[in-house]
Amino acid sequence: MTATAVVADEAALPKKRSRALTKFLNNRSAVIGGAIVLFFVLAAVIGPYLASYDPIKPSFTSIRKPPSELFWFGTDELGRDLFSRMLWGARASIMAGVISVVIAIVLGVPFGLIAGYFGGWVDATISRATDAMLAIPFLIFAIALAAFLGPSLSNAMIAIGLSAMPIFVRLTRGQVLTVKAEDYVEGARAIGLPDFWILVRYILPNVLPPILVQGTLTVATAIIAEASLSFLGLGQQPPNPSWGSMLNTAKNFMEQAPWMSIFPGTAIFLIVLGFNLLGDGLRDALDPREQ
């Protein structure tokens, strides 16, 4: 690759980014998904400071009160304000989803880079280990790891992150196999650049867009997984709220206090929908075939 070609490619980058942003903003469902995600992120960040009640302090004079002007979402079996618990629970649930995916990316992407770039027995070893992990259903694997590590939100995040890691190993490996055959990578090898520099400078930036898209979609899966683990008692522990642990409690009061399950269940549905719409929009916007 000549110096002129390199300069031309770098000059074209702002135009490509502008086209991707324009395409994303023109995608109505993607914008709606981004707005939903932004709303819940803001609720998780600033909502707890706006909560009117202590989310873990019981009030035995307000047990299972229906939604009203005093308690917007009603109260639970211990008289705690559900609106306040929803705001604090948003922080736990979203944090669990995002941190789990960060763990999966940080652990999975390097293995995928190494397997795809070096090939041979290194690729065979990493790929077979990845296939073995992918043979176990994601949620079953997460439950087993969480049960082994012990019930807590941090252990649930680690379990979900390790369970999602093989997805990013396989995705990264496949992208590297395509990118390493490009002329600029061959040129970097020809002038004697070290493998580490080639991976970091030339290959990794070109495989990041699909990883970003997959990460966005996996956050939705991780939030559902955290809710499932909390529902089973393996995630956030009482009295601290998360949407999954709130559903775990609400299942015992479906007839007496249906609002206890309606609000956290609806929140999980909306945040998962938002991340899926956002991920689909990013995938369309970052598709190099349509740039």
C-alpha positions in Angstrom: 0.0 0.0 0.0 1.5 3.4 -1.1 1.7 6.5 1.1 -0.8 8.2 -1.3 -3.4 5.4 -0.7 -2.9 5.6 3.0 -3.6 9.3 3.0 -6.6 8.8 0.8 -8.0 6.2 3.2 -7.5 8.4 6.2 -9.1 11.4 4.4 -12.1 9.2 3.7 -12.7 8.2 7.3 -14.6 11.4 8.4 -16.9 10.9 5.4 -17.6 7.3 6.3 -18.3 8.2 9.9 -20.6 11.0 8.8 -22.5 8.6 6.5 -22.8 6.0 9.3 -24.2 8.7 11.7 -26.6 9.9 9.1 -27.8 6.4 8.4 -28.2 5.7 12.0 -30.3 8.9 12.6 -32.5 8.1 9.6 -33.3 4.7 11.2 -36.4 5.4 13.2 -36.3 2.1 15.2 -32.6 2.6 16.0 -33.3 6.1 17.3 -36.2 4.9 19.4 -34.0 2.1 20.8 -31.3 4.6 21.6 -33.8 6.9 23.4 -35.1 4.0 25.5 -31.6 3.0 26.5 -30.7 6.6 27.3 -33.8 7.0 29.4 -33.0 4.0 31.5 -29.3 4.9 31.8 -30.3 8.4 33.1 -32.7 6.7 35.5 -29.9 4.5 36.8 -27.5 7.5 37.1 -29.6 10.3 38.6 -32.8 8.4 39.6 -31.6 7.2 43.0 -30.9 10.8 44.0 -34.5 11.7 43.1 -36.1 8.8 45.0 -38.5 9.9 47.7 -38.0 6.9 50.0 -35.3 4.6 51.2 -35.4 1.6 48.9 -34.4 -0.9 51.6 -36.2 0.6 54.7 -39.5 -1.3 55.5 -42.7 0.5 56.6 -45.1 -1.9 58.2 -47.9 0.6 58.0 -47.7 0.6 54.1 -47.5 -3.1 53.2 -48.7 -3.9 49.7 -50.3 -0.5 49.0 -51.5 -0.1 45.4 -50.2 2.7 43.2 -51.3 6.1 44.4 -50.2 9.8 44.5 -48.1 8.9 47.6 -46.6 5.7 46.2 -46.5 6.0 42.4 -45.7 2.3 41.8 -47.2 1.0 45.0 -45.4 -0.8 47.8 -44.0 -4.3 48.3 -44.6 -6.9 51.0 -42.5 -4.9 53.5 -44.0 -1.6 52.7 -41.0 -0.3 50.7 -41.7 2.1 47.9 -41.5 0.3 44.5 -40.7 3.5 42.5 -37.6 4.1 44.6 -36.6 0.4 44.4 -37.1 0.5 40.6 -34.7 3.4 40.3 -32.1 1.7 42.4 -32.7 -1.6 40.7 -32.1 0.1 37.3 -28.5 0.8 38.4 -27.9 -2.8 39.5 -29.5 -4.4 36.4 -27.9 -2.1 33.8 -24.5 -2.2 35.5 -24.7 -6.0 35.5 -25.5 -6.1 31.8 -22.7 -3.6 30.8 -20.0 -4.9 33.1 -20.7 -8.5 32.1 -20.3 -7.6 28.4 -17.1 -5.7 29.2 -15.7 -8.8 30.9 -16.7 -10.9 27.9 -15.0 -8.5 25.4 -11.8 -8.0 27.4 -11.3 -11.7 27.8 -12.7 -12.9 24.4 -11.3 -10.4 21.9 -7.6 -11.1 22.6 -8.1 -14.8 22.2 -10.0 -14.2 18.9 -7.2 -12.0 17.7 -4.5 -14.5 18.5 -6.4 -17.5 17.0 -7.3 -15.7 13.8 -3.9 -14.1 13.2 -1.5 -16.9 14.1 -3.6 -19.9 13.0 -2.1 -23.4 13.2 -2.2 -25.3 16.5 -2.9 -22.0 18.4 -6.1 -21.5 16.4 -7.1 -25.2 16.8 -6.6 -25.1 20.6 -8.6 -21.9 21.1 -11.3 -22.9 18.7 -11.9 -26.3 20.2 -12.1 -24.8 23.7 -14.5 -22.2 22.4 -16.7 -24.8 20.7 -16.8 -26.8 23.9 -18.0 -23.7 25.8 -20.6 -22.9 23.1 -22.0 -26.4 23.3 -23.4 -25.5 26.8 -26.5 -23.4 26.6 -25.6 -19.8 27.7 -28.0 -19.5 30.6 -27.3 -23.0 31.9 -23.6 -22.2 31.9 -24.2 -18.9 33.7 -26.3 -20.5 36.3 -23.7 -23.2 36.9 -20.9 -20.6 37.3 -22.9 -18.4 39.5 -23.8 -21.3 41.8 -20.1 -22.3 41.9 -18.9 -18.7 42.7 -21.7 -18.0 45.2 -24.8 -15.8 45.2 -24.0 -12.1 44.7 -24.3 -9.5 42.0 -20.5 -9.3 41.4 -20.3 -13.1 41.0 -23.3 -13.0 38.7 -21.6 -10.5 36.5 -18.5 -12.6 36.3 -20.5 -15.7 35.5 -22.4 -14.0 32.7 -19.2 -12.4 31.3 -17.5 -15.8 31.2 -20.5 -17.4 29.6 -20.7 -14.7 26.9 -16.9 -14.8 26.2 -17.0 -17.5 23.5 -19.3 -15.4 21.4 -16.7 -12.7 21.1 -13.8 -15.2 20.6 -15.6 -16.7 17.6 -16.7 -13.4 16.2 -13.3 -11.8 16.5 -11.5 -14.8 15.0 -13.8 -14.7 11.9 -13.2 -11.0 11.4 -9.4 -11.4 11.7 -9.3 -14.1 9.1 -10.9 -11.7 6.7 -8.9 -8.6 7.6 -5.4 -10.2 7.7 -5.7 -11.0 4.0 -5.9 -7.3 3.1 -3.1 -5.6 1.3 -2.2 -3.2 4.1 -1.7 -6.1 6.5 0.5 -7.9 4.0 2.4 -4.7 3.5 3.0 -4.2 7.2 4.3 -7.8 7.4 6.6 -7.1 4.4 8.3 -4.2 6.0 8.9 -6.2 9.2 6.5 -4.7 11.7 6.1 -6.9 14.8 3.0 -9.0 15.1 1.8 -7.2 18.2 1.9 -3.8 16.4 0.1 -5.2 13.4 -2.7 -6.7 15.6 -3.1 -3.5 17.6 -2.6 -0.9 14.8 -4.0 -2.5 11.7 -6.3 -5.4 12.6 -8.1 -4.5 15.8 -9.5 -1.1 14.6 -11.0 -2.9 11.6 -12.7 -5.6 13.6 -14.1 -3.3 16.3 -17.4 -2.3 14.5 -18.9 -5.8 14.5 -17.7 -6.3 18.1 -19.4 -3.1 19.1 -22.7 -4.2 17.5 -22.5 -7.7 19.1 -21.6 -6.1 22.4 -24.7 -3.9 22.3 -26.9 -6.9 21.5 -25.3 -9.0 24.2 -26.0 -6.4 26.9 -29.7 -7.1 26.4 -29.0 -10.9 26.8 -26.9 -10.2 29.9 -29.7 -8.1 31.5 -32.1 -11.0 31.0 -29.5 -13.4 32.4 -28.9 -11.2 35.5 -32.7 -11.0 36.0 -32.9 -14.8 35.7 -30.0 -15.3 38.2 -31.5 -12.8 40.6 -34.9 -14.5 40.2 -33.2 -17.8 41.2 -31.5 -16.2 44.2 -28.0 -16.2 42.6 -27.7 -12.5 41.8 -28.5 -9.4 43.7 -29.2 -10.3 47.3 -31.9 -8.9 49.6 -32.6 -6.2 50.7 -30.7 -4.5 47.8 -33.0 -4.2 44.8 -32.6 -5.4 41.2 -35.4 -6.0 38.8 -34.8 -9.7 38.8 -34.8 -10.0 42.6 -38.0 -7.8 42.7 -39.6 -10.3 40.4 -38.4 -13.2 42.6 -40.3 -11.6 45.5 -43.3 -10.6 43.4 -44.1 -14.2 42.3 -45.5 -14.9 45.8 -48.0 -12.0 45.5 -49.3 -12.2 42.0 -52.9 -12.1 43.1 -52.7 -9.8 46.1 -50.3 -7.3 44.6 -49.9 -7.7 40.8 -48.1 -4.3 40.6 -45.1 -5.8 42.3 -44.4 -7.8 39.1 -45.8 -5.5 36.4 -43.3 -2.7 36.8 -40.0 -4.6 37.0 -41.2 -7.0 34.3 -42.1 -4.0 32.0 -38.8 -2.4 32.7 -36.8 -5.5 31.7 -38.9 -5.8 28.6 -38.3 -2.2 27.6 -34.6 -2.1 28.3 -34.0 -5.3 26.3 -36.1 -4.0 23.4 -34.1 -0.8 23.5 -30.7 -2.5 23.3 -31.9 -4.8 20.5 -33.2 -1.9 18.4 -30.0 0.0 19.1 -27.8 -2.9 18.1 -29.8 -3.5 14.9 -29.4 0.2 14.0 -25.7 0.1 14.7 -25.3 -3.0 12.6 -27.0 -1.3 9.6 -25.1 1.9 10.1 -21.7 0.3 10.4 -22.1 -2.2 7.5 -19.1 -1.6 5.2 -21.0 -2.9 2.2 -23.4 0.1 2.4 -20.9 2.8 3.2 
